[in-house]
Amino acid sequence: MPLYRAHVLVCGGTGCTSGGSDKIYDAFLKEIENFNLKDEVQVIRTGCFGLCAEGPIVIVYPEGAFYSKVADSDVKEIVEEHLLKGRIVKRLLYKESLEEGQIRSLNEVKFYKKQMRIALRNCGVINPENIEEYIAYDGYKALAKVLTEMTPEQVIDWVKRSGLRGRGGGGFPTGLKWEFAAKAPGDVKYVVCNADEGDPGAYMDRSILEGDPHSVIEAMAIAGYAIGSKQGYVYVRAEYPLAVKRLEIAINQAREYGLLGKNILGTDFEFDIEIRLGAGAFVCGEETALMTSIEGHRGEPRPRPPFPAVKGLWSKPTLLNNVETYANIPVIILKGPEWFASIGTEKSKGTKVFALVGKVNNTGLIEVPMGTTVREIVEDIGGGIPGGKKFKAVQTGGPSGGCIPASLMDTPIDFDSLTALGTMMGSGGMIVMDEDTCMVDIAKFFLEFTVDESCGKCPPCRIGTRRMLEILQKITSGNGTEEDLEKLEELAYSIKDSALCGLGQTAPNPVLSTLRYFRDEYEAHVKEKRCPAGACKALLRIVIDKDLCKGCGICAKNCPANAITGQIKKPFEIDQEKCIKCGVCIEKCPFKAISKKA
């Protein structure tokens, strides 16, 4: 391979791509050509770097200059100043990466300092469309090791000893699942990767497939060897076109290199992988519904037992894990189970990837050791809450999870701690909320999602969640009663006990956790007919302070409902019947005379 004196890494994840990183990549190729640097500088499109709030991102090595919020119009300056003249363009550097005129290592920047990247180890490092770069970072070395040095039983034993638990939400011990599938009778078995990922705000699995697809392919092949399977399927939603494209490229490359197909690495082991596209149904993230969809039927869950390891895809023994779970496997094989088990807590080993979103300064993709506290994630890695607002809660686990209040910020993030709080790890969505967030409204948001996404197969989920939503709508509109709170709680526990699948059983969690920690907000909505956070429009009044109003009329001109009237140079008034509480008048008033009243 040719040697270069400098490498330009352009983030090619979905977030940066939507911000124009493709144009930036093309602009680098053009300017490097213009300055006759193509034999000296290589441009690489990578996966996600993680710090999505600062995208599009470009990193230039060997200096490690971290350029943030780059535009294609900045590229010529970077090429001319940095790559040609050796002068780093400081105005484009990520503010925290520059200290006393010197570039700090990314490992010293707050966002990355407390992270430990195992599942994300190659994301933002290699070109995901080049198998040789993956191989250069020990790619397929783990597969070679298991095929030439280990028996299937030894592979399963290593996974068990590592303590790895499923990263898709349930947290079931991965090694046990592999053992059940291996011991199940049958000549035909399947290995399936769940890349459906339907939680609002979650994009962990997508980023791994976009930035390091070969890690999943290698792990699935190892799993195939361990349980005696020749065929694997990756079930990925069609809304992830970039992930699908890179996965297709990676599978074809693996076949060309003899890493998929027959006689892999000169052995008698045979294994291949196919992609199956989902249509975006949230319920297909549930393993039995996912397999039903692969079979060509409407995605609906099946009763369990029998479990997939015994009777799964086409009634054959099936091993099913999610993307992040598989991404950990090659590292466990190469570094050993004891190494992995040394990370994390007693019952939650390793690291966990989270999509950190919401009311936090550093939104993005993070990976931290199990046991890292909520406070460390929100304040240290996330950089705190924007605008000086107070932290109120963090929601984990998507529609199946719950909310952790500010009073429990020092809770360690691990499977058992979250379960004890009435929430769950889930696939890794983490939504941060500030003081302006109404917790009743948040519960309503997730119930709306669940109702819309319910497959409708079982009455508790199909009917029960809709009844819960109706009660929440009643409460947020100011018509709720104390009896409604009792009904809401009773319904929630009833659905948890009687729904068919895991998604239905966990659907009440957002309601139950907010009732547990923020019951005073529910009672304020019901008893006082007010929303303490000022978020529920039906319980709000927008008022004009007559002492501050100068009578300029700007509010009236901008009101879309014509709800504001008055005479110039005299205080204006708002017709509360006409007012739609859009807040435009508050934004436009130059004298801060208009405000919301709960």
C-alpha positions as CSV (number, residue, x, y, z in Angstrom):
1,M,0.0,0.0,0.0
2,P,1.3,3.6,-0.7
3,L,2.6,5.6,2.2
4,Y,1.2,9.1,2.9
5,R,2.5,11.9,5.1
6,A,-1.0,13.0,6.1
7,H,-4.4,11.4,6.4
8,V,-7.7,13.4,6.3
9,L,-10.6,11.6,8.0
10,V,-14.0,12.9,7.0
11,C,-17.0,11.7,9.1
12,G,-19.3,9.7,6.8
13,G,-21.9,8.8,9.4
14,T,-25.6,9.6,8.7
15,G,-25.5,12.8,10.9
16,C,-22.5,14.4,9.2
17,T,-23.6,13.2,5.8
18,S,-26.9,15.0,6.3
19,G,-24.8,18.1,7.2
20,G,-22.9,18.0,3.9
21,S,-19.9,15.8,4.6
22,D,-20.1,14.2,1.1
23,K,-19.5,17.7,-0.4
24,I,-16.6,18.2,2.1
25,Y,-15.1,14.9,1.0
26,D,-15.4,15.8,-2.7
27,A,-14.0,19.2,-2.0
28,F,-10.9,17.7,-0.3
29,L,-10.3,15.5,-3.3
30,K,-10.6,18.4,-5.6
31,E,-8.3,20.8,-3.6
32,I,-5.7,18.2,-2.9
33,E,-5.6,17.6,-6.7
34,N,-5.3,21.3,-7.3
35,F,-2.4,21.7,-4.9
36,N,-0.6,18.6,-6.3
37,L,-0.8,16.7,-3.0
38,K,-2.6,13.5,-4.0
39,D,0.6,11.5,-3.6
40,E,1.2,12.9,-0.1
41,V,-2.3,13.1,1.4
42,Q,-5.0,10.5,1.6
43,V,-8.6,11.3,2.2
44,I,-10.8,8.7,4.0
45,R,-14.5,8.7,4.6
46,T,-15.0,7.0,8.0
47,G,-17.9,6.1,10.2
48,C,-19.2,8.3,13.1
49,F,-16.7,10.0,15.4
50,G,-19.4,10.3,18.1
51,L,-19.5,14.0,18.8
52,C,-22.5,14.6,16.6
53,A,-23.2,18.1,18.1
54,E,-20.0,19.4,16.4
55,G,-20.5,17.8,13.0
56,P,-19.6,17.8,10.2
57,I,-16.2,16.6,11.6
58,V,-12.8,16.3,9.9
59,I,-9.7,15.0,11.7
60,V,-6.2,15.5,10.1
61,Y,-3.4,13.2,11.2
62,P,-0.6,13.0,12.2
63,E,-1.3,16.2,14.2
64,G,-4.8,14.9,15.3
65,A,-6.4,18.3,14.5
66,F,-10.1,18.0,15.2
67,Y,-12.0,20.3,13.0
68,S,-15.7,20.8,13.9
69,K,-18.7,22.2,12.1
70,V,-16.7,22.2,8.8
71,A,-18.3,23.5,5.6
72,D,-17.2,22.7,2.1
73,S,-16.2,26.3,1.8
74,D,-13.6,25.7,4.6
75,V,-11.8,23.0,2.7
76,K,-9.5,25.1,0.5
77,E,-8.2,26.9,3.6
78,I,-7.5,23.6,5.4
79,V,-5.7,22.2,2.4
80,E,-3.7,25.3,1.7
81,E,-2.8,26.3,5.3
82,H,-2.6,22.9,7.1
83,L,-1.7,20.4,4.5
84,L,0.5,22.6,2.3
85,K,2.0,25.1,4.7
86,G,1.8,23.1,7.9
87,R,-0.3,25.8,9.8
88,I,-3.3,24.4,11.6
89,V,-6.5,26.4,11.0
90,K,-7.3,27.2,14.7
91,R,-10.6,29.0,14.0
92,L,-12.1,25.6,12.9
93,L,-10.7,23.5,15.7
94,Y,-13.1,22.0,18.2
95,K,-12.8,24.5,21.1
96,E,-11.9,21.9,23.8
97,S,-9.2,20.3,21.6
98,L,-7.0,23.4,21.8
99,E,-5.2,24.3,25.1
100,E,-2.6,27.1,25.4
101,G,-2.1,27.0,21.6
102,Q,-1.4,23.2,21.7
103,I,-3.6,20.5,20.2
104,R,-4.9,18.1,22.9
105,S,-5.2,14.4,22.3
106,L,-8.9,13.4,21.8
107,N,-8.5,11.2,24.9
108,E,-8.0,14.3,26.9
109,V,-11.1,16.1,25.7
110,K,-14.0,15.8,28.2
111,F,-16.3,14.2,25.7
112,Y,-13.9,11.3,25.1
113,K,-12.0,11.2,28.4
114,K,-14.3,8.9,30.3
115,Q,-15.3,6.8,27.3
116,M,-13.9,3.3,26.5
117,R,-14.6,2.2,22.9
118,I,-14.9,-1.5,22.3
119,A,-18.0,-1.9,20.2
120,L,-17.1,1.4,18.5
121,R,-13.4,0.7,18.4
122,N,-13.1,1.1,14.6
123,C,-15.9,3.7,14.0
124,G,-14.2,7.0,12.9
125,V,-10.9,5.2,12.5
126,I,-11.2,3.1,9.3
127,N,-12.8,3.3,5.9
128,P,-15.8,0.9,6.4
129,E,-15.9,0.2,2.7
130,N,-12.3,-1.2,2.6
131,I,-11.9,-4.7,4.1
132,E,-8.1,-4.3,4.1
133,E,-8.3,-1.5,6.6
134,Y,-10.4,-3.7,8.9
135,I,-7.9,-6.5,8.5
136,A,-5.1,-4.1,9.3
137,Y,-6.8,-3.5,12.7
138,D,-6.8,-7.2,13.5
139,G,-10.0,-7.8,11.6
140,Y,-10.9,-11.5,11.0
141,K,-8.0,-12.5,13.3
142,A,-10.6,-13.7,15.9
143,L,-12.3,-15.8,13.2
144,A,-9.0,-17.4,12.2
145,K,-8.3,-18.1,15.9
146,V,-11.5,-20.0,16.5
147,L,-11.4,-22.0,13.3
148,T,-7.8,-23.1,13.8
149,E,-7.3,-23.2,17.6
150,M,-10.6,-23.6,19.3
151,T,-13.5,-26.0,19.4
152,P,-17.1,-24.7,19.3
153,E,-17.5,-25.6,23.0
154,Q,-14.4,-23.5,23.9
155,V,-15.8,-20.5,22.0
156,I,-19.1,-20.7,23.9
157,D,-17.2,-21.1,27.2
158,W,-15.2,-17.9,26.4
159,V,-18.3,-16.0,25.7
160,K,-19.9,-17.3,28.9
161,R,-16.8,-16.4,31.0
162,S,-16.7,-12.9,29.6
163,G,-20.0,-12.1,31.2
164,L,-21.3,-10.4,28.1
165,R,-25.1,-9.8,28.3
166,G,-27.3,-9.0,25.3
167,R,-27.2,-5.3,24.4
168,G,-30.5,-5.3,22.6
169,G,-32.6,-4.6,25.8
170,G,-33.2,-7.8,27.7
171,G,-29.7,-8.3,29.0
172,F,-29.8,-12.1,28.8
173,P,-26.4,-13.8,29.2
174,T,-25.0,-14.1,25.6
175,G,-23.0,-17.2,26.3
176,L,-26.0,-19.1,27.7
177,K,-28.1,-18.2,24.6
178,W,-25.3,-19.5,22.4
179,E,-25.1,-22.7,24.5
180,F,-28.9,-23.3,24.2
181,A,-28.7,-22.9,20.4
182,A,-25.7,-25.2,20.1
183,K,-27.3,-28.0,22.2
184,A,-30.7,-27.8,20.4
185,P,-31.1,-30.8,18.1
186,G,-31.2,-30.3,14.4
187,D,-28.9,-30.2,11.3
188,V,-30.1,-26.8,10.2
189,K,-29.6,-23.8,12.4
190,Y,-29.6,-20.0,11.8
191,V,-27.7,-17.0,13.1
192,V,-29.6,-13.8,13.1
193,C,-28.5,-10.2,13.7
194,N,-31.2,-7.8,15.0
195,A,-30.4,-4.4,13.4
196,D,-34.0,-3.1,13.5
197,E,-33.4,-0.4,16.2
198,G,-36.7,1.4,16.4
199,D,-36.4,3.4,19.6
200,P,-36.9,7.2,19.2
201,G,-33.5,8.9,19.3
202,A,-31.5,5.7,19.1
203,Y,-28.8,5.2,16.4
204,M,-26.1,3.0,18.1
205,D,-26.6,-0.1,15.8
206,R,-26.9,2.0,12.7
207,S,-23.6,3.7,13.5
208,I,-21.7,0.4,14.0
209,L,-23.0,-0.9,10.7
210,E,-22.1,2.3,8.9
211,G,-18.6,2.6,10.5
212,D,-17.5,-1.0,11.1
213,P,-19.8,-3.6,9.3
214,H,-17.0,-6.3,9.2
215,S,-17.0,-6.6,13.0
216,V,-20.6,-7.8,12.9
217,I,-19.9,-10.1,9.9
218,E,-16.9,-11.7,11.7
219,A,-18.9,-12.1,14.9
220,M,-21.8,-13.8,13.1
221,A,-19.4,-16.2,11.4
222,I,-17.8,-17.0,14.9
223,A,-21.3,-17.6,16.2
224,G,-22.1,-19.9,13.2
225,Y,-19.1,-22.0,14.0
226,A,-20.0,-22.1,17.7
227,I,-23.6,-23.4,17.3
228,G,-23.2,-25.3,14.0
229,S,-24.9,-23.0,11.6
230,K,-24.2,-22.3,7.9
231,Q,-26.5,-19.4,7.3
232,G,-26.9,-16.0,8.8
233,Y,-29.4,-13.1,8.3
234,V,-29.1,-9.4,9.2
235,Y,-32.5,-7.9,9.7
236,V,-32.1,-4.1,9.2
237,R,-34.7,-1.4,8.6
238,A,-34.9,0.1,5.1
239,E,-34.7,3.6,6.6
240,Y,-31.0,2.9,7.1
241,P,-29.9,3.1,3.5
242,L,-26.2,4.0,4.3
243,A,-25.9,1.1,6.8
244,V,-27.5,-1.3,4.2
245,K,-25.1,-0.1,1.5
246,R,-22.0,-0.5,3.6
247,L,-23.1,-3.9,4.9
248,E,-23.7,-5.1,1.3
249,I,-20.2,-3.9,0.3
250,A,-18.7,-5.6,3.4
251,I,-20.5,-8.9,2.8
252,N,-19.4,-9.0,-0.9
253,Q,-15.8,-8.2,0.1
254,A,-15.8,-10.9,2.7
255,R,-17.0,-13.4,0.1
256,E,-14.2,-12.3,-2.3
257,Y,-11.6,-12.8,0.4
258,G,-12.8,-16.2,1.3
259,L,-14.2,-15.1,4.7
260,L,-17.7,-16.0,3.9
261,G,-18.9,-19.0,1.8
262,K,-17.4,-22.5,1.7
263,N,-14.0,-23.6,3.1
264,I,-13.5,-20.4,5.0
265,L,-9.8,-19.8,5.6
266,G,-9.0,-23.2,4.2
267,T,-11.1,-25.1,6.7
268,D,-14.2,-27.2,6.1
269,F,-16.3,-24.5,7.8
270,E,-19.1,-23.0,5.7
271,F,-21.1,-19.9,6.5
272,D,-22.8,-17.1,4.5
273,I,-24.9,-14.0,5.3
274,E,-27.9,-12.4,3.7
275,I,-29.6,-9.1,4.4
276,R,-33.3,-8.8,5.0
277,L,-34.9,-5.3,5.0
278,G,-37.6,-4.4,7.5
279,A,-40.4,-1.8,6.7
280,G,-39.9,0.1,9.9
281,A,-42.4,-1.6,12.2
282,F,-41.3,-1.1,15.8
283,V,-42.6,-4.5,16.9
284,C,-40.1,-6.2,14.6
285,G,-37.4,-5.3,17.0
286,E,-39.0,-8.1,19.2
287,E,-37.1,-11.3,18.3
288,T,-40.1,-13.6,17.4
289,A,-41.8,-10.8,15.4
290,L,-38.5,-10.2,13.6
291,M,-38.2,-13.9,12.6
292,T,-41.8,-13.9,11.4
293,S,-41.0,-10.9,9.2
294,I,-37.9,-12.7,7.8
295,E,-40.1,-15.6,6.9
296,G,-42.2,-13.2,4.7
297,H,-45.2,-12.8,7.0
298,R,-46.6,-9.8,8.9
299,G,-44.4,-9.0,11.8
300,E,-46.2,-10.3,14.9
301,P,-44.8,-11.8,18.0
302,R,-45.2,-15.5,18.9
303,P,-45.9,-17.0,22.3
304,R,-42.8,-18.2,24.2
305,P,-41.9,-21.0,24.9
306,P,-40.7,-22.4,22.7
307,F,-37.8,-20.0,22.6
308,P,-35.9,-19.2,19.3
309,A,-32.9,-21.2,20.4
310,V,-35.1,-24.3,20.2
311,K,-37.7,-23.3,17.5
312,G,-37.0,-20.1,15.7
313,L,-36.6,-19.1,12.1
314,W,-38.6,-21.6,9.9
315,S,-39.0,-23.6,13.1
316,K,-35.3,-24.3,13.3
317,P,-33.0,-23.5,16.2
318,T,-32.0,-19.9,15.9
319,L,-29.4,-17.7,17.6
320,L,-30.4,-14.0,17.7
321,N,-28.4,-11.1,19.0
322,N,-28.3,-7.4,18.2
323,V,-25.5,-5.5,16.4
324,E,-23.7,-4.2,19.5
325,T,-23.6,-7.6,21.1
326,Y,-22.0,-9.1,18.1
327,A,-19.5,-6.2,17.8
328,N,-18.0,-7.2,21.2
329,I,-17.3,-10.8,20.2
330,P,-14.1,-10.5,18.1
331,V,-12.4,-8.5,20.9
332,I,-13.4,-11.0,23.5
333,I,-11.9,-13.8,21.4
334,L,-8.6,-11.8,20.8
335,K,-8.1,-10.3,24.3
336,G,-9.7,-13.1,26.3
337,P,-12.8,-13.4,28.5
338,E,-11.0,-12.3,31.7
339,W,-10.0,-9.0,30.0
340,F,-13.6,-8.2,29.1
341,A,-14.9,-9.3,32.5
342,S,-12.5,-7.0,34.2
343,I,-14.5,-4.0,32.8
344,G,-17.8,-2.9,34.3
345,T,-19.6,-4.1,37.4
346,E,-20.0,-7.5,39.0
347,K,-23.1,-8.4,37.1
348,S,-22.8,-6.1,34.1
349,K,-19.5,-6.6,32.3
350,G,-17.9,-4.6,29.5
351,T,-19.1,-1.3,28.1
352,K,-22.4,0.1,26.7
353,V,-23.0,2.3,23.7
354,F,-25.6,5.1,24.2
355,A,-27.1,7.7,21.9
356,L,-27.0,10.8,24.1
357,V,-29.6,13.2,22.9
358,G,-32.1,15.8,24.1
359,K,-31.3,18.8,26.4
360,V,-27.6,18.3,26.6
361,N,-24.7,20.3,25.1
362,N,-22.7,17.4,23.6
363,T,-25.2,15.2,21.8
364,G,-23.7,12.2,20.2
365,L,-22.7,8.6,20.3
366,I,-20.9,7.5,23.4
367,E,-19.5,4.2,24.9
368,V,-18.8,4.0,28.6
369,P,-17.8,1.2,31.0
370,M,-20.8,-0.3,32.8
371,G,-21.2,1.4,36.2
372,T,-20.6,4.9,34.9
373,T,-23.1,7.2,36.6
374,V,-25.8,9.3,35.1
375,R,-24.0,12.4,36.5
376,E,-20.8,11.5,34.7
377,I,-22.6,11.0,31.4
378,V,-24.7,14.1,31.6
379,E,-22.3,16.6,33.1
380,D,-18.8,15.3,32.2
381,I,-19.3,13.7,28.8
382,G,-22.5,15.5,27.8
383,G,-21.2,18.9,28.9
384,G,-24.3,19.7,31.0
385,I,-27.6,21.3,30.1
386,P,-27.8,24.2,27.6
387,G,-28.8,27.7,28.6
388,G,-28.1,27.2,32.3
389,K,-31.2,25.2,32.8
390,K,-31.5,22.6,35.5
391,F,-31.3,18.9,34.8
392,K,-34.6,17.2,35.5
393,A,-34.4,13.6,34.3
394,V,-32.9,11.2,31.8
395,Q,-35.0,8.7,29.9
396,T,-33.4,5.3,29.1
397,G,-34.7,2.3,27.2
398,G,-36.9,4.1,24.7
399,P,-40.7,3.3,24.8
400,S,-39.9,0.3,27.0
401,G,-37.9,2.3,29.5
402,G,-38.5,4.9,32.2
403,C,-37.2,8.1,33.6
404,I,-34.4,8.6,36.2
405,P,-34.9,11.9,38.2
406,A,-32.2,14.4,39.1
407,S,-32.2,13.1,42.7
408,L,-30.8,9.8,41.4
409,M,-28.1,11.2,39.2
410,D,-25.4,9.2,40.9
411,T,-27.0,5.9,40.0
412,P,-24.5,3.6,38.1
413,I,-25.7,2.6,34.7
414,D,-25.9,-1.1,34.6
415,F,-28.7,-3.7,34.0
416,D,-29.7,-4.3,37.6
417,S,-29.5,-0.8,38.9
418,L,-31.8,0.5,36.1
419,T,-34.3,-2.3,36.6
420,A,-34.5,-1.5,40.3
421,L,-35.4,2.1,39.3
422,G,-38.3,1.0,37.1
423,T,-36.5,1.5,33.8
424,M,-34.1,-0.5,31.7
425,M,-31.0,-0.4,29.6
426,G,-32.8,-1.0,26.4
427,S,-30.8,-0.8,23.2
428,G,-29.1,2.4,24.4
429,G,-31.2,5.5,23.8
430,M,-30.6,8.2,26.5
431,I,-32.8,11.3,26.3
432,V,-31.8,14.1,28.6
433,M,-34.6,16.5,29.9
434,D,-34.4,19.9,31.6
435,E,-36.7,21.9,33.8
436,D,-38.9,22.9,30.9
437,T,-39.9,19.3,30.2
438,C,-43.3,18.1,31.4
439,M,-43.1,14.5,32.6
440,V,-46.7,13.8,32.0
441,D,-46.3,15.0,28.4
442,I,-43.2,12.7,28.1
443,A,-45.2,9.7,29.2
444,K,-47.9,10.7,26.7
445,F,-45.3,11.0,23.9
446,F,-44.1,7.4,24.4
447,L,-47.6,6.1,24.7
448,E,-48.6,7.7,21.4
449,F,-45.6,6.0,19.9
450,T,-46.5,2.6,21.4
451,V,-50.2,2.9,20.4
452,D,-49.2,3.8,16.8
453,E,-46.6,0.9,16.6
454,S,-48.6,-1.8,18.4
455,C,-49.1,-4.8,16.1
456,G,-52.5,-5.3,17.5
457,K,-52.2,-9.1,18.1
458,C,-53.0,-9.1,21.8
459,P,-55.8,-7.0,23.5
460,P,-53.7,-5.8,26.5
461,C,-51.4,-3.9,24.2
462,R,-53.9,-3.1,21.4
463,I,-56.7,-1.8,23.7
464,G,-54.9,-1.2,27.0
465,T,-52.3,1.2,25.8
466,R,-54.9,3.2,23.9
467,R,-57.0,3.5,27.1
468,M,-53.9,4.7,28.9
469,L,-53.2,7.3,26.2
470,E,-56.8,8.6,26.4
471,I,-56.3,9.1,30.2
472,L,-53.0,11.0,29.6
473,Q,-54.7,13.1,26.9
474,K,-57.5,13.9,29.4
475,I,-55.0,14.9,32.1
476,T,-52.8,17.1,29.9
477,S,-55.9,18.9,28.5
478,G,-57.0,19.9,32.1
479,N,-59.9,17.5,32.4
480,G,-58.3,14.7,34.5
481,T,-59.5,13.5,37.8
482,E,-57.9,11.8,40.8
483,E,-59.8,8.6,39.8
484,D,-58.0,8.8,36.4
485,L,-54.6,8.5,38.1
486,E,-55.8,5.3,39.9
487,K,-57.1,3.9,36.6
488,L,-53.9,4.8,34.8
489,E,-51.8,2.9,37.4
490,E,-54.1,-0.1,37.5
491,L,-54.1,-0.4,33.7
492,A,-50.3,-0.1,33.5
493,Y,-49.8,-3.1,35.9
494,S,-52.5,-5.1,34.2
495,I,-50.8,-4.7,30.8
496,K,-47.4,-5.5,32.2
497,D,-48.8,-8.8,33.5
498,S,-50.8,-9.9,30.5
499,A,-49.3,-8.6,27.2
500,L,-48.0,-11.2,24.8
501,C,-44.5,-9.9,24.0
502,G,-41.7,-8.0,25.8
503,L,-42.6,-4.8,24.0
504,G,-46.2,-4.8,25.2
505,Q,-45.2,-5.8,28.7
506,T,-42.7,-2.9,29.0
507,A,-45.0,-0.3,27.3
508,P,-46.3,1.0,30.6
509,N,-42.8,1.7,32.0
510,P,-42.7,5.4,31.0
511,V,-46.0,6.0,32.8
512,L,-45.1,4.0,35.9
513,S,-41.7,5.6,36.3
514,T,-43.0,9.1,35.9
515,L,-45.8,8.4,38.3
516,R,-43.2,7.0,40.8
517,Y,-40.8,10.0,40.6
518,F,-43.0,12.9,39.4
519,R,-46.4,12.2,40.9
520,D,-46.6,15.8,42.0
521,E,-46.7,16.9,38.4
522,Y,-49.6,14.5,37.7
523,E,-51.4,15.9,40.7
524,A,-50.8,19.5,39.7
525,H,-52.4,18.7,36.3
526,V,-55.3,17.1,37.9
527,K,-55.9,19.1,41.1
528,E,-54.7,22.5,40.2
529,K,-55.3,22.3,36.4
530,R,-51.8,23.6,35.7
531,C,-48.6,22.3,34.1
532,P,-45.6,23.1,36.4
533,A,-43.2,22.9,33.4
534,G,-45.4,25.2,31.3
535,A,-45.4,22.7,28.4
536,C,-49.0,21.5,28.2
537,K,-50.7,24.1,26.0
538,A,-54.2,23.5,27.2
539,L,-53.2,24.5,30.7
540,L,-51.2,27.6,29.8
541,R,-52.1,31.2,29.5
542,I,-49.9,33.7,27.5
543,V,-50.2,37.1,29.2
544,I,-48.9,40.6,28.5
545,D,-47.3,42.6,31.3
546,K,-48.9,46.1,31.0
547,D,-46.1,47.8,32.8
548,L,-43.5,46.4,30.3
549,C,-45.6,46.7,27.1
550,K,-44.7,49.7,25.0
551,G,-47.5,49.3,22.6
552,C,-45.3,48.7,19.6
553,G,-47.7,46.2,18.0
554,I,-45.0,43.7,16.9
555,C,-46.8,40.9,18.7
556,A,-50.1,41.6,17.0
557,K,-48.5,41.7,13.6
558,N,-46.9,38.3,14.1
559,C,-49.8,36.5,15.8
560,P,-51.0,33.8,13.4
561,A,-54.4,33.6,15.2
562,N,-55.1,37.3,15.3
563,A,-55.6,36.9,19.1
564,I,-53.7,40.1,20.1
565,T,-55.4,43.5,19.8
566,G,-54.7,47.1,21.0
567,Q,-53.7,50.6,20.1
568,I,-50.2,51.7,19.3
569,K,-48.3,53.2,22.3
570,K,-50.9,51.6,24.6
571,P,-50.7,48.1,26.3
572,F,-52.0,45.3,24.1
573,E,-54.3,42.5,25.2
574,I,-54.6,38.8,24.3
575,D,-57.9,37.0,23.6
576,Q,-57.4,33.7,25.5
577,E,-60.1,32.0,23.5
578,K,-58.4,32.7,20.2
579,C,-54.8,32.2,21.5
580,I,-53.2,28.9,20.2
581,K,-50.2,29.2,22.6
582,C,-47.7,29.0,19.8
583,G,-45.3,31.4,21.6
584,V,-44.5,33.5,18.5
585,C,-45.4,36.7,20.4
586,I,-43.0,35.8,23.2
587,E,-40.2,35.3,20.7
588,K,-40.9,38.6,18.8
589,C,-41.5,40.9,21.8
590,P,-38.4,43.2,22.1
591,F,-39.3,44.3,25.6
592,K,-39.8,40.8,27.2
593,A,-43.3,41.9,28.1
594,I,-45.0,38.6,27.2
595,S,-44.7,35.4,29.1
596,K,-46.3,32.0,29.7
597,K,-48.3,31.5,32.9
598,A,-48.9,27.9,34.1
